């Protein structure tokens, strides 16, 4: 099993996703960011685009973000705050 981390994706209206994942790819201002377990702490602005989540089971989920937001990586926890999403 690959190392994993805890991911929370939330909007002002609901929790879109919460759980342990192997990787995350998210759209940021300067391009797509790839996050794996034990990533260096940082904060980034996000933009509209596809969010790709790979779970430990090998299943891949795609969520379409709409608008801007923030991504925080800290101590094997990633929080993605978005203004809106569509699809899951």
C-alpha distance (Angstrom), angle and dihedral (degrees) to the residues before:
residue distance angle dihedral
X1 . . .
X2 3.79 . .
X3 3.80 119.9 .
X4 3.79 110.7 -92.7
X5 3.80 140.8 -165.6
X6 3.81 137.5 -154.4
X7 3.81 116.7 -96.5
X8 3.82 127.8 -165.8
X9 3.79 120.6 -175.6
X10 3.80 112.9 -174.5
X11 3.79 140.1 168.6
X12 3.79 128.6 -167.6
X13 3.81 87.9 -94.6
X14 3.80 106.1 41.5
X15 3.77 151.4 -8.6
X16 3.79 105.0 -93.8
X17 3.82 98.3 -174.3
X18 3.80 137.9 -3.7
X19 3.76 125.6 173.9
X20 3.79 149.4 84.4
X21 3.80 115.6 -59.6
X22 3.80 138.4 177.2
X23 3.81 97.4 -141.3
X24 3.78 143.8 0.9
X25 3.80 130.1 -159.8
X26 3.81 114.0 -167.6
X27 3.83 134.3 174.7
X28 3.81 112.7 -111.7
X29 3.81 132.9 177.8
X30 3.80 93.5 -94.9
X31 3.82 97.2 38.1
X32 3.77 139.5 -67.7
X33 3.83 119.1 -30.4
X34 3.79 123.5 -147.6
X35 3.81 117.0 -152.7
X36 3.82 126.4 -166.9
X37 3.82 131.9 171.7
X38 3.82 116.4 -65.8
X39 3.81 92.6 21.2
X40 3.80 118.5 168.3
X41 3.84 112.1 -94.1
X42 3.81 115.9 -99.4
X43 3.81 145.8 138.7
X44 3.81 124.9 -131.6
X45 3.81 138.8 178.0
X46 3.79 113.3 -116.9
X47 3.81 131.2 -151.2
X48 3.81 136.9 -164.6
X49 3.78 115.4 -62.0
X50 3.79 146.3 90.8
X51 3.79 120.1 -40.8
X52 3.79 111.2 -157.1
X53 3.81 119.4 -161.4
X54 3.80 123.5 -171.9
X55 3.80 114.7 -161.3
X56 3.82 125.5 -154.9
X57 3.82 89.0 -107.3
X58 3.81 88.2 64.0
X59 3.80 92.6 -109.8
X60 3.81 115.1 137.5
X61 3.82 122.5 -148.2
X62 3.80 124.3 -164.9
X63 3.79 122.8 -158.7
X64 3.81 124.3 -177.7
X65 3.80 112.1 -137.1
X66 3.79 118.6 -152.6
X67 3.76 118.7 -157.5
X68 3.76 131.8 -9.6
X69 3.78 132.7 -40.4
X70 3.80 146.3 145.2
X71 3.79 134.7 -92.4
X72 3.80 122.7 -157.3
X73 3.81 125.6 -171.1
X74 3.81 116.1 -168.0
X75 3.82 132.3 150.7
X76 3.82 97.0 -18.4
X77 3.79 91.7 -47.5
X78 3.79 123.0 110.7
X79 3.79 122.5 -167.1
X80 3.78 120.6 -169.8
X81 3.83 115.1 -168.8
X82 3.80 112.3 -166.1
X83 3.79 136.8 -179.9
X84 3.80 91.7 -140.1
X85 3.80 146.8 -19.4
X86 3.78 139.5 -162.0
X87 3.78 129.0 -158.6
X88 3.75 129.1 5.1
